[in-house]
């Protein structure tokens, strides 16, 4: 089946060619990766094809502009049938697990470094097991126990070893040692589950040790200008558990500060213009914090990030520290003890150790929007922001349309060609999702175009759009482009286009791509001109408040932060100096020993 989760996108910063880092709560944050056991992959197309979340406010100025994420609807697609109780394992990419994409070549790598089995290998092994099971069942009367064992050993050690090549050792380890145990593979649900039995949990175990995340769903909020909200999927009684909030702990909120940068072109490094903080990362708005602490807590569960604010009795949920079974209480205690600038060091912990539970403060009906009190300081910060916004934009009647709004207008409307004299806003640009191939023999492979930058004609190559694949919708296939021509089609693509591709990773320089389908072309905001990143827009940034009773005393470290860092630096500097002294002494002794040995050698030679 297919499961989806609002969160973020893996789009690149298409103008600066720098990848953007995206926080994806829910399945994106809580899922793990197991070598060769990828049960779901990102379906980026759902995010690229998203529609505006506020269709009624596409050009309306309001203080919420830039205060919430404009990326949502990222979806994961199952790669196999996922049974109830199976853990969702996502593909995190080759940078986290190179075996998934680039297994070593048998002639260039040692046997010990050979890549393990992939999901497709397990599927092939399932068919092998089924064939062997049927074979032994068919000849069970003719085969003696010794003959059955000999036949099984021959099939596994000789036939499969020859077929599996450099993966032979992994194949042998994945299969039972005895033919009589083949039924255990079938009973487990296949070779994957036979080798990774904890991949599937009994539902009773899950009820006892897990927490359900299906109590909330995301929809446009009932609060104007607030973006998306969280809504109850069923009734909740007062004091009932509503949703879990596993937390990502951030020791120092300063990590989300943003300053103006300057490029040192001679040394190829970035530096701050000065120490002035100009704004904060958008992630700050989705975190819990406290005015007396450097700590930020980012909820990792599904939809809880969309719970909006309501003051006092208007809120219908609260947060408490979770004591869920999946949390290791010893780890929880470690996180809460001592100055977080030290105790939050991930090297001191085995796993994330903290979580909130969202609890109903009154009866909640199915379909009700969920609200929590963000705290009085958040309310004051928001009111100050609204006043600043109204002062700056009091005479503005219409907000410039952003890319996501413009895309909504071109769902069933063709993109303009130069003959149409397009009048797109300067702050957006057309991009294409392209996976290309060589033009077939006999068709033109070169074309003359007018280069707008130089005003001169230029000869460029022609490439053909490859028929739609999953890879065509991945972020690294995004290319800036200009529509040159269009033609109607009879298929679901609506229109096909000829486009001028400005830049490409796999094709050097400008080139033309033909037969590009309508839905492959999208508008994107130019870098630093979206509502979230335009520095001229005073976008709201402030964390939700950790209630005073929940804040550990050791976390009240903001006033003592500078002294603590100085103390820690002195401590580690002293440790490094002591270490250097020891190394120097060892080095001196080694030299003495060596000289002594050399002298003895010299004496020997003299004798």
N, C-alpha and C positions, 0 to 999 in steps of 0.2 A: 504494500500500500504506500501511499504518499503521506508524509506529514510535513507541516510547515511551521515556521516560527518567525514572527517579526523580529527584526534586529538591525542588521546593517548590510552592507554590500562589500564585495571585494573589488569594486571599481578602483582603477589606478588614478592617480593624479595625472590626468591625460595631457595636461599642458606642460607640466614640469617633469614628466616621466618618472616621478618618484612614487612608489607604492604607498597607499594610505593604510594606516593601521586602524582596524575596525573592531569595536567591541560587539560581539554577537551573543547576547544573553540567551538563556534557554538551551536548546539543543546544541547551539554553537559553542557554549561555554562548558556545559556539563558532560558532553559526550567525550569519550576517550577514543584513542586509535590503537588498534592491535594489528601487528604485522600480518598482512594478508587477509585480514578479516573485516574489510570495509563493507558495512551493511547499508550505508547511505552516502550519497554525494550531493554537494550543493547544486541546486538548479538555479543558477544565477539569472536565468531568463525572467523568472517571476519578479525579481527585484528591478531589473532593467525595464520591464513592461508595467511597472506600478502606475497607478493613477493618482491624482492629487487626493490627499487625505481630507482636504477642506475644499470641496468643489464649489461651495458657496462663497468662499473668500479668496479667489485667486489673485485679485489685484487690490485688495483692501488693506490699507496700512493698519497695523495693530502692534501692540507692545510685545506680543508673543513671537514676532518674526525673529527667526534665528535662535530661538530658545529651546527648540526640540529638533530631533533628527529628521532629516528629509529623506532618509533611506529606510525602507521597510519592505516586508513581504518576501525577504530572502527565504527560500524553501529548500528542503532536503528531499531527495528522491531515493526511495529504497532500491537497492541493487539486487535484492532477493526477497523472498517471502519472509517477513519478520513475524514470528509467532509471539503470542502474549508471554511476557516474562523475559524476552531476549533483550540484551543490552544494545543500545544504539551506538554503533561504532562508525565514526565519520572519517572521511579522508581529509587529513590536514595538510596534504601536499608533500612534494618530494623533499622540501627543506627540512621536514620533521622526520621523514622515513624514506630515505632514498631507495630502499629495496622495492617499494611499491611501483616505482617508475623506471628505475635504472639498475636492474639486477646485474651484478658483475659478470663479465665474460669468463667462461670456464678456462680459457687459455691464458688469461692475464691476471687471475686472482687465485689465491690459495684456497684450498678446500674449506678451511675454517672460516673464510670470509664470504662464502657463497650465500646468495640471497635465499631467504626462507620461502615457503610456499605462499602463493597469492590466492585470492578468493577463487579465481578461475581454476587454479590447480586443484583446490578442494572439490570443486564441481566436477572436474574430470575424474578425480579419484572416487567420487561417489558412484560414477558410472562403472568404474573398474570394480568396485566392491560389489555392486549389484550383479555384474556379469559373473564374477567369481562365485558369489552366493548361489546364483542359479545353476552354474556348472556343477558345484559340489552337491547341490540338492538333486540334480538330475542323475548323477552317478554315485549316489550315496550307497547303493547296494553293491556296486562293483568295486569301490575303492575301500581297501583296508585302512585302518588308522595310519599305518606307516606310509602307505602309498599316498594318502591324502596329505600328510605332512610334507612328503617329498615333493608332491605336485605344487603345493602352496609355496614352499621355499623356492622352487624353480620359477614360479610366476613372479614372486616378489623380488628375489635377488638377481635373477637373470633377465627375465623379459622386461620388467618395469625399470630395472637399472639401465638397460640399454635405451629404453624409450625416454626416461626422465633426464638422461645426461647429467649435467652438473647438479641437478636437484635430487639425484638418486637417494642420497643419504636422508634427506628430509622426507622423501616419499616412504622409505622403509620405516622411519620412526613414526610416521603418521598412521601406519596400518597396524592391526593387531599382530602379535608374534605367532599366534596360532590360528589356523583356519577355523577352528571351532568357535572363535570369538568374533567372527565376522557379523554375527547377528547383533552383537553389542553396538557395532557401528550404526546399523539400521535402527536399533532401538534408541540410540542417542539423537538420531535425526540427521546423520551424515558425518563425514570425516571431520568437518570443522568442529561440530559440537562434541564429537568423540574426543578430540584433542584439546578443546577449550570448553570443558563442561560448565564452568562458571559463567559462560556467555549467556546461558539461559537459566533463570531463577524460577523456582516454584512460586506460584502466585501467593500462596500462604506466607512464604518467606518475604515477599515484597510487601505484603500488607503489614507484616510485623516490623520490618526494618526500613521501609521506604516511606516516602511522602508523595501524595498525588499533586500534580501541577495542572490538572484539568479543571480547576474550579473557576478559572478566569479566562476571558477572551478579549482581544483587542478590537476596538471599533472607534470611530470618531467620537470624541468626548462631547458630552452635553454642555460643557463649558465653552462658550465662544472663545476662539483664539487660542485654545489650549492644545490643539493637535489631537492626538489619540488618547483614549482612556481605557481603563480596565473595567470589564463588566462581569457580573456573576453568571455562571453557566447553570446554576441551580440554586435553590433556597439554602440559606444558612441561618442557623439559630444563634442567639446571643452567646458569646464565649466559645463558639465553634471555630475550629481550625479552618482557614480559608485557603492559604497557599504558603509554600515554603519560600524562604529567601536565603539560599546559600550565598555567602559573601566573599568577594575578592577584597582582601585587605591591602590598603595603600598606606604606607607608614607616614609619608609626608605629602601633604596636599600641594606643596610647592612644585611637585613634578608636573602638575597640570597648568602651571603658570606659562604664559606665552609672552615673549619679548620680541622686539624688532631685531632682525638679524642682519649682519653684514657679511659679505663674501670676501675672504682673503684669496684673490685669484692666484697670487704668487705661490701660496702654500696649499691651496685647494682645501681650505677649512672654513667653517662657519663660526661666527662669533657674535656676541650680543653687541648692539649699538651702545646700549647702556643697561643698567639693571632695572629700568622701569618696566613694570608689568603692564602690558597694554590690554590684555584680556586673558581668558582662561579656556582650556579645552572644553568642548561641549559635554564631555563625560562628567564634568563637575555637577551638572544639573541632575544627573541620574544617581548621584552618590548621597549617602548619609554622612554628615560631619557634625562637628561641634565647635562653637567659637573658642573654646579653651583647649582645643586639641589639634595636633597636626594630622590626625587620622582621618581617612576617608574609607567608607565601606560601599562597594559597588555590588548591588544584587545581581546574581547570575541566573535566576530562575525565569521561566516564561511569564511574560505579560506583567509581572509585578512592577517592572520599570514604568508602566503606563498608568499607575495609580496616581491620580491627581490630588491636589490639595483641597481641603475644606477645614475651616477653623472650628475648634471646640466640639460642640455636640453635633455639628453638621457632618463631621467625619463618622464613618460607619465601621472602620477597622483601626487597629493599633498594631504595633510590633512589640514582641517580647523576645528575649534570648531563647533560641531553640535548644531543646534537649533531645532532639531526634536521635534514634539509634545509630544512624549513619555518621553522626559526629562523634569523634573520639574525645571523651571528656578530658583526658590528660592533655591532648593538644589544645582544647578549648582553654584550659587553665593557663597553658603556656602563652597563648596569644594575649591573654588579659593581664598577665603579670609583667611588671617592669616597663621601662620606657619603650614604646613601640618603634622608635627609631633604631632600636637594637633588636628587640624581641620579634619584630616583624621580618627579620632576615629569613628568607625562605630556606636558607641552608640549615636553620634550626628546626625545621618542621618537615613532616612526612607528607602532609596534605593540607588543603585549605581546612581551617579548623573552626570557623565561626559561621553562624547562621541565625537569622531572625525567623520567627513564625508570624504570619499575618493572622490576627484573631478578630472575629466579628465583635463589635461593641454593642450591637443591637441586632434584631432580626433583619435579614437581608433577603429580598425576593429575587428570583431569577430575572435577569435582565437589568437589575439595578446597577448603576455605575458605582464603583468602589472609590472611596475617598479616605485619605489619611491626613492628619494634621502635620504640616511641615515644620511648625514652630513659629513663635512670634518674631524671631529675628529674620526668618525667611519672608514673612509677611511684610515686615518693614522694608526689606531690601526690594521686594517686588513693587511696593507702593512708590518707593523712590525712583525705581526704574520707569514706571508708568508715567510719573510726572516729568522725568527727563525726556522720555519719548514724545509726549504730547507737546512739550516745549519745542523740540527740534522739528517735529513734523506737523505742526498745527495747521500749516497751509497746504499740506500735501493731500490731494484728493484721490489719487490713484497710485498704487504701488507697482513698480515694474514687474511684468510677468516673468517668473522664473522658468527654468527649463522644464520642470515637471508639469507646470501649467500649460506650457506651449505644446508639449508632447500630447497632452490630452486633446488638443485641437486637431492633431494629425492622425488620430486613430483611423479615421475613414476619409481623410482628405489627403490628396497627393502633395508631395513636397514640390516646391517651386524649382524651376530650371532658370538659367540666366535669361531666357526669353520672357519669363514671367516677371522679371525685375523684382526679386524677393526683397522684402523689407523686414528682415528678422532683427531683433534687438542686438546691439553690439556686444552685450554681456553674455550671449550664448553662441554656441557653435555646433554645427552638425558633425556627428561622429557615426562611424559604421562599425558594426561587428562583422569581421571578415575572417573567413578561412578560405584561402584561395588556392587555385591550381593553374597549371599552364593551359593556355588556349589550345584546343585541338589543332592538329596539323591541317593545313589548308585554309585556316581562318587568319585574318590579320592579327599580327602580334605587336605592331607598333602603331602609334598615332601621334599626330601633331596637335599640341594644345597651346593656348595663349597663357603664358605665365604672368599672372597679375602683378607679381612682385617686381619683375623686370620689364614688363610690357613687350617682351619678345616671345616669338614662337619657339616651342621646345618639343623635341621628339621624346616620347616616353613609351614604356612597355605597356602591354595590355595583359591583364590576368582575368581569369574566369572565377566567379563566385562558386565555391564548393557547395554542394547541396547541404542543407541544414544538418548540423551535427551538434552534439552537446558541447563540444569544444568551441564551436562558433560563438557561443554566448558567454564564454569566460572573459574575465576582465582584461586579460593580456591580449585579447583579439580586438580590442577597441582602437580604432584609427580615426584621426581627424580627416574629414572628407568634404568635398564640395559636389553637389548634385549637378551633373551636366545635361543628362537627358532622361526621359522616362517613357515607358510604354505600358499599356494596359495588358493584363494577363487574365487567363480564364481560371487560374488556380486560386488557392487561398491567399496567395501573396498580395493580391489586389493590384499592385504595380511592381514592375521591375525597373531598376535604374542603372544608368552608367554614371559612375562617380570618379572624381579625381581624388586619389588617396594622397594626402600630404606627406605622410611619413609612415613607415612600417618597420617592425623589428626584423621580419624575415625577407623583406624586399627593399633593397637599397634605393633611397630617394623617392621622388614622386612617381606615381604610375596610375594607370586607369584600371578600374575593375568593372566588369560588365555583369549583367544579370543579377544585380544585388536586389534582394527582395525588400519590399516596403518596410517590414517590421525590423529589418536590420539597421535602419537609420534612426538615430535618436538625437535629440538636442541635449546638450550638457552645459551647465554654467561654466564659464571660464574660471580658471583658478583665482581664488580670493574674491570672487564676485557673487557667491551664493549668499543667502541670508545668514547662514551659519558662520561664514568666514570673511565677509566684507568688513574690513576694519572701520569703515565710515559709519557702519550701523551699530548703535549701542545695544548689542544683543545681551539679554539677561543671562547672568551666570551666578548661581548660588546653590549650595547643597541643601538637601533636606536635613533637618536637625535630628541627631540622636537624642532621644529624651534623656534628661538629666539623670533619672534613676538607673538608666541602662549603661551610662558611661563609666567604665572602670576608673578608679582613682588614679591608677598609674598612667592613664592616657591623657591626663590633664597636664600636658607637657609644652604647651605653646610658649609660655613665658620663659621657660628654662631651655628652650630649644638651642639657642646659640651657645650657651654654656655647656650643654650636653654634647653637642657636636665637637666643640673645642676639646672637651675632655676625652671623647672617643678618638679624635684625631691624635691627641697626645699619647693615648694608650696604645693605639696601633703603631704610631711612629716609634714609640719606645720598643714595642715588640719587634718591629722591623730592624731597629738599631741593634737590639740584643741579638737578633738572629744573624745580622751582618757580623757582629763581633765574634759570635761562635764560628761562623763560616771563615772569618779572617784567621782566627786561632787555628781552626782545622787546616786551613790552607798553609799557614806557617809551619805547623807540625808536619804536614805532608812534604813541604819543601825540605825541612830538616831531615826527615826520614829519607827522602830521595837523595839529598846530598850525601847523607851518611852511607846509603847504599852505593852511590856512585863512587864515593871514596874507597869503599871496600873493594868495588870492582876494579878501580884503578890499581889498588895495592896488589890485587890478585894478578892483574896483567903484568905488573912490574916483576912479581915473583916468577 
